[in-house]
Amino acid sequence: MKCDPIVVVGGGAAGFLAAIFASGGPQGVERDRNRVILIERTHDGGRKILMSGGGRCNVLPSELDPARFVTASSPNTLKKILLSWPLREQRRFFEDDLGIPLALEEETGKLFPVSNKAMDVRDRLREMAERNGVEMKFDAHVVGLAREQGGDPAASRAECPWIVKLAGGGQIRASRVVIATGGLSIPATGSDGTGLDLVRRLGHTIHDTYPALTPLTNTPHRYVSLAGVSLLVTMEAPGEKRKLVTHGGFLFTHKGYSGPAVLNLSHLAVLSKRNGSSPQEIYVRWTERDAREWDRALREGEGSVLGALRRQLPARLAEALLADARVDGATALSQLGKEERLRMVETLTHHRLPWTGDEGYKRAEVTGGGVALEEIDPRTMESRLQPGLFLCGEILDAFGPIGGNNFAWAFATGRAAGIELARVGESP
């Protein structure tokens, strides 16, 4: 083994992949294998993997569309990075190399392990890294990262120019360093923003961070009596240039709203509040029917208005929407006036959702913002500012929608960094 270690900071999806590929890849080639040390502040690593999909772990999406990702950096750079490891190859890695068969959940387009156990995914990644000789240091907190005083940034990486400082006063000398610490989302998993602070001190530009894919709140909550009601909806958030449309599950909570349809556009609400602009308008179409179809159903249907709604909607929601539209549900459809019918159609197909805030990083799936992608080599994930420093995963300025997209980003960026580290570490 080499005496100059590679240090990977962060034992999550991106960190495990970087360590695996830096230490020889899935096959764990012994010849000239790099010495890799993985430092993780939790006691076992992969905490977000364990939480994903309600403990089932939504490993990957069935399709990967860079246009659905959000970044304040270059969309072209994001695309290059995201597609550097095609989805079919990622799936092959999990199924053939890790031995975790994946199954498609047709209604959501998500890929889950057949076992439906997130722990299987985390454990297999960790086991592969350990088989490759990666040294794991758990319950270890990195508090500083510096290049040796007077060190030349262009000097040979074999000279161990990096000093990784640990809580308690310890330190590790390293030839190269990977920062894969995540962002600020779900701090209970160990994401505390340490990585962002480390690279900011090293001169990197950090685009403003914010909680993304987070539930929205409404105070006072007009629909608190609907907590627990869920259904499939279509939502839209108008913008100056284009509107964002999402489709998927919607859940009323005791504080407001959650579910994929809400989470996938929540960043627009968060940003509008943080920027001090007008609150982002959000509209909901509660069923598959559009305005024309609902207008026909209310004009030509039989029975009461409430009966017509309850055939398409949960009973409690139907009653709440009737109240919003100021329509008596007992009214026979044949007696429903034009103005009432138009209000009802508007409420069913273009209902403005009242919201006042969000649940922040505590419940956010990911962190918006992060390290500017222009400061990273998209082929290798190496810093353009600090040679020998590699950045991957959530710390970077990019996130995708619910459904395995953010794991795909973490896996692709971690692998790219690992492959470059293995290449540089090869003997001439």
N, C-alpha and C positions, 0 to 999 in steps of 0.2 A: 504493500500500500504506500501511497505517497505520504510524506510527512507534513505537507502543507494542506490542511483541510479546507473543504468547501463547507460553509455554514449556511444552513437554511433556517431562517427565522419564521416559525409558524407551521404548525402541524395540522393544517386543514387540507381541503381538496387540492389547492394549488401547491402547497408545500410538500405534500406527499408525492405528487407527480414530479415536482422538480427534483426531489431527493431520489426517487426511483430511477429516473432517466439519467441523472448526473452520476449515479453509482453503477451504471451498466445497462439500464433499461429492463424490460420485462424478463429477459433471459439472464440478467445478472452476470455478464461476462467477467471472468476472474482477471484476465490479463490487463495489467495496468489500470485496475479499477481505482477510481478516485476515493479518497477518504472523505466521507460526508458525515457531518454532524447536524442533526435536526434538533432545534431548540423550540420547545412548546411550553407555554405558561400553564396550561391545564394539566391534569394528572394523566390524561390518556389521549388527547388530541381528537380531531375530527368532530367536534361538538355540533357544528352546523349540519354535518352529514347525518348525525344521529337524529337531529330534529326534523330533517327534511321529510316532507310528505306525511306528517303526522307519525313519524317513526318508520315509514315504509321506504323513504328515500327515493324521490323522483330524480333518478340518475341523469337522464338526458331527455331532450324533446325529440319528437319524431321528425321534426323539420327545424332547420336552423336558418333564420332570416336576419341578416345584419341590419336591415332597414327597421327592424322592430327594437333595436338597441338604442339606448340614450347616451349621448356624450356631448360635452362642451368642447371636445377636441375634434380632430379630423375624422369624419366618418369613413374616409378611405383607409386611414391607418387602422381604425377599428375593424373594418372588413378584412383587411389583410391578416390581422392577428387572429380573428375569429375563425376564418376559413383555413388557417394553416394546418389544422388537423381536422379533416373532413369528418362529418358525423358518422359515416359508416365505419371509418377507421377507429373512432372513439368507441363505438359499440363493439367492434371486434376485440379491442383491448380488454374491455370488461368481460366479454363472454369467453374469449379464447385464452387470454393471458391471465386474467384474474380468476376465471372459472365462475363467473356470476352471470347466468343466463338472464336476459331481460325480456319482459313482456310488455306489449303495448296496451295501454288503457284507451280503447277506441274513442270513448266519449270526450276525453280530454287531450288526446294526442301525446300523453306522457309515457315515458319508459320507466318501469319499476323493476327491481329484482324479482324474479319469480318467487323467491322466499318471502317477499314483502317485509324484509328485515333490513333496516338501515344499518344495523350493527354489522351485518355481513359485509357491506360495502366498506365501511371504515376499517374493519378488522383485516380484510383481504389486502387493502392498500398498505396498511401498517405492516402486515406480515411480509409482503413483497419487498418493502423497503428494508426490513430487518434481514431478510434472506440475502439481500444485496450487500449487507454489511453496514448499513446506515446506523450510526450511533444515535440513539434517542436520549434526549435530556428533557424529561417532563418536569413540571412544576418549577420551571426555570424562566425568569423574566428578564428579557433584554432591556436595558435602560439607556444604552448609548452605543453609538457606532461611529468610529472615526478612522481616518487613514493615519498611519504612523506619522508623527510630526516630522515635517520636512520631506515626507515621502513624495516621490514623483508620480502623479496619476498615470503617467504612461509607462511606469516601470514594470518589469516582469511580474506577472501575477504569482510566480513561484516564490517570490520574496516575502510572502505573507504580509502585505501592507496593511491589512485591515485588523482593527482591534474591536472585538465584540464585547461590550461591557455588560455584566450581569448584576442583578440585584444582589446585595450582600458583599460586593467588592470583587467578585471573580471576573475573569476575562479570558477570552479565547482569541488566539491569533489565527487569522484566516487568509487564504490566498484570494478567495472570492466569496461574496455574500449574496444570498437570495433573500429578499424581503417578501414574505407571503403571509403577512399578519392579519389580513382582512382589513375592514374599515372600522366603522363605529356601530354597526347594526347588531342587535341582540347582545349587549355587553355581557350577559350571563354566560355566553359561550367563550369568553376570553377576548373579544374584540373591543379594545379600549382606545384605538387610535394611535398606539405606540409607533407602528410602522410609518404612519403619515408624519408624525413628529420627527422621526429619525431622518427620513428623506428630505423633509423640509429644511432641516439643519444643514443638509449636504447640498443645498442650493436648488432643489427641484421645485417647480411650480406646482402648487396644489390648487386645482379649481375648487371653488367653494363646495363644501360637503353638506349633505342634507339627507334625511331619512327618505328612502324610496321603497316602494312596494309595502307601504304601511297602511293600517286601517285608518279610516277617517272618523272623526267624532262630530257630534252635534249637541251643543249646549244652549238652552235646554233641549233635551232629546224628544222631538215631537213623536217619534215612533218607538219609544221605549217599550210599549206594550207588545211590539212585534218581535222583540228579542227572541232569537232562535228560528225565526221564519227564514227559509232559504229557497231560492229558485234560480233558474237560468234567465239572464237578462241581456240586453244590449245597451251599452252606455256610450255617451259621446261627450267630449270636452272640446268646445270650439276654440280655435286659436286664430291669431292674425293671419297666418299663412295657410294653415290647414287644421282640420279637426282630428282629434284622436278618437278612434272608435274601438271599443273593446266588447267582447262577448264572452260570457262564462258565468260561473257561479256568483251569486250575490247573497250575503248573509246579514240580517239585521242583528246587531249586538246590543248589549246594555248601554254602550257608549255611543254607538253610531252604526258604521257599516264596514263589512269586510268581504272576503271572497275574491277570487282572481279578477273578476271584472272591475272591482273597486281598486284593488291593489295596483293593477296595471296602468291606471291613470292618476293614482294618488300623488305622484311626484309633481304633477301640474298644479294641484291644489296646494301642496307644500310650498312650492316655489312662489306661487302668487302671494301667499301670506308672508313669506320671508322677504320678498322684494317690495312689499308695501303697496302692491298694485291692487286692483279690484279683485275680489275673490273669484277664483276660477269657476265659471259656470259649468255645471255637470247635469246632464239630462239622462233619463232612464226610459227605455221602452221595456215594459214589464213582461211582454209575451212576444211570440214570433209574429203575431199579427201587426201589420202596419196600420197607418191612420185610415186608409181607404177600406181595409178589411174590417176594422172595428166599426167604422161608420155604417157599413152595410149590415154588420151583425146587429147593431143597435137599432137600425131602421126596420130590418126585415125579420128579426128574431121573434120568438114567442116567450112568454113568461115575464118575470120581473127583471129589472136591471141587475139586482143583486144575484139572481140566478144565473144570468148571462156571464157575470164576472166570475162567479164561483166555479163555473165550468172550466175556466182558464187559469185561475189564480188561487193561491191559498186563501181560505175563508177570512182570516184576520186581515190580510193585506187587502182583499177586496173591499172589506168594510172601511178600512182606513182611506182607501182611494176614493170611495164614494163620498166620505166626509170632506176630503180635499176638494173634490169637484162640486161640492154643495148639491148633491143629488140624493134624493130619497130612494134607497135601494128597493123599497116595496113598490115603487112606481112600475106599472106595466110598460113594457117596451113600446107597445102601441100608443101609449099616452105620453111618452117622453118628448118634451119640447125640443125644438131645434137648438136653442141656446144651451140647454142642459146636455144635449147630445154632443155638441161641439166641445163643451168643457170636459165631458167624460172622455172623449177621444183624445184630447190634449193630455189629460192626466194619465191615460193608459200608454200613450206612445211617445210623449215628449215631456215627461214630468221632471221639473227642476228639483234636483235633490238638495235639500238644505244641509249644509255642513258648516262647522265653525273652526275645526282644527284637525289634528291628527294625533296618533299615538306615539309618534316619535321613534327614536332609535330602539327603544325597548321592544317594540313589536315589528320594526322594519325588517324585511327580508334581506335588504342590501343597503349599501351606502351609495348615494348619488355623488357625483363629483370625484375628486381624487387626483392622482398624478397625471399631468398633461401627457397624452399619448405621443405628442411630437418629441418629447424628451427621451423616448424609448426606441431602440431599434426594433421594428416590428417582426423581424426574422428571428431574433435571439432573445429579446426582452432585456437586453443589456442597456444600462443607462448611457445616454449620450454625453452626460456630464461627468460621470464618475465611472471610468473603466473598472471592470471587475465587480460592479454592483448590478444585480439583476432584480427586477420588480415584476411580480405577477399576481393575478387574482384580483380581489375586490379593492385593493389599494389603488388600482388604476381607474382612470376616469371613463368608466363604461359599466352599464348594467342592462340586462334584458328583461323580458316579461317573465311572469310566473310560468313554471313548466319545465324546469331543468336547464333553461338557457344560461343561467348564471353558473351552474356547475360546468357546462360546456366551455364557458369562458375561462373558468379556473383551470380546468383540465388542459385546455389548449395552451394557455400562457405558461402554466407550470411545466408542461412537456417541452415547449420551445426553449425555455431557460435551461432545463435539464440536458437537452440534446447539445446545446452549445457548450455547456460546462463539461460534458463528457468529451466533446470534440477537442476543446482547448487542453484538456487534461491528458490526452493521448500522447504517448511517447513518440518522438519523431522517427 
